[in-house]
Amino acid sequence: MRKTLAFIALSALAPSLAHAQSCAIPRVAPSHFAPASAVGDYQSVFRLCSGPDGARRVAIRQMTSSGQTALLLADTETLATELQSAACWTCHDVDESALASTRMMRAIDKSAQAPELTRRGFLENAGLKHGAGDGAFLTGDLCPSSKPMDRSFLDRLASEGPHTPIALSISGLWLTHHYPDYLWLLDKQASGAIDIVWTNHSYHHPFKRGVAFERNFLLTPGVDPDAEILDTERLLIANGQTPSLFFRFPGLISNAPLMQAARKHHLISLGADAWLALRQRPTPGSIVLVHPNGNEPAGLKLFARDEADGTLPKPLRALTEAPQ
């Protein structure tokens, strides 16, 4: 009798589970690089959505992907994101004020509160710089580079244990020119060696050595902040991954209008209070910054030193846990 009842219960649940699984957009990287144009009709939205089994999410992007209309959905409390078929969700536009008390909107608003601009005309390291609680939040920037990614650093990180978290700030040009390294990262992620939160680091990551900060990075004349943000997301989606709610400005340089551009797209601006190559020492709750893109080996050596001498706060935690 019990087996019969269990079978009936599972049979009733099976259509619901199958329906939920069919809603997910497959996240498989193509064997060859796919351009951002593989994801069409990409636009920012802000809609409250109800889905399978009464789930509630906020849609922040709509697009066409894998031959169907898709949504980039965010959980307003866990800050997790996912790509789902729009056909599975019932959505309506909502005013931000209706969600102002959610953890997501609190984090977005707090990170966008730029301090007063100095006469230099730019902001340095604005946004979320320190997380809640103990441990540390490891972030690695993948800026455009002519050098190969430091795979040995990530292998050492994986030796911490299964599902070691790291947030990788990816630029579009890095992914374009380092596709084998990108696929290697996906293999590490799929094996459970590391868990990656994909952070937007702009598409072109403009930088000119010797040019003043107020005319450099995303403050370079002629830069389109919206394209820098959205084209990176499209490229990541086209190549099998899901953008997070986090955006890191190249060089940690921004200004008030750029902060508002990130906020407009409902992203959390991300700074760091322990950029290791600058000799900033991590403390409990620190957002640690290194560059595994080959451009800054000094920071990776300092990470290994801090880990070896026990001055790196543990455990390493997922970046989605950082905002209070």
CORZIUR-V696975 format. One line per field, one symbol per residue. ss: DSSP state (2 for helix, 1 for strand, 0 for the rest). phi: phi as a letter, one per 40 degrees, with the letter a starting at -180 (. if undefined). burial: I if it has 24 or more other ideal C-beta (glycine too) atoms within 12 Angstrom, else O. A space follows every 10 residues. Layout:
ss = ???
phi = ???
burial = ???
This chain:
ss = 0222222222 2222222222 2221000000 0000022201 1111111111 0222011111 1111100111 1111000000 1111122201 1110022220 0022222222 2000000000 0011000101 0000011111 1100000000 2222222200 0001111111 0222222022 2222222222 2001111111 0000000000 0022202220 0000222222 2222222200 0000011002 2211022222 2222000111 0001122200 0000011111 0000002222 2222222200 0000010022 2000
phi = .ccccccccc cccddccccc cccccdbbcc cbdbcdccbb fcacbabcbb bdfgcbabcb ababafgacb bcbbccbcgc babbccccbb badbcdccbc cccccccccc cccccdcccc gabbgchcba ccgcgabcbb cbcdacbccc cccccccccc icgccabbcb cdcccdbbcd cccccccccc cgcbbbbcbc bgccfcabcg cddcbbfccc dgcbdccdcc cccdcccdbg bbcccbbbcd gfbaaccccc cccdcfbccb babaccccgc ccbdgcccbb bccgcacdcc cccccccccg ccdbccbcdc cccc
burial = OOOOOOOOOO OOOOOOOOOO OOIIIOIOIO OOIIOIOIIO OIOIIIIIIO IIOOIIIIII IIIIIIOOII IIIIIIOIII IIIIIIOIIO IOOIOIOOIO OIIIIOIIII IIOIOOOOOO OIIIIIIIII IOOOIIIIII IIIIIOOOII IOIIOIIIOI OOOIIIIIII IIIIIIIIIO IIIIIIOIIO OOIIIIIIII IIIIIIIOOO OOIOOIIIII OOIOIIOIII IIIIIIIIII IIIIIIIIII IIIIIOOIII IIIOIIIIII IIIIIIOOOI OIOOIIIIII IIIIIIOOII OIIOOIIOOO OIIOOIIIII IIIO
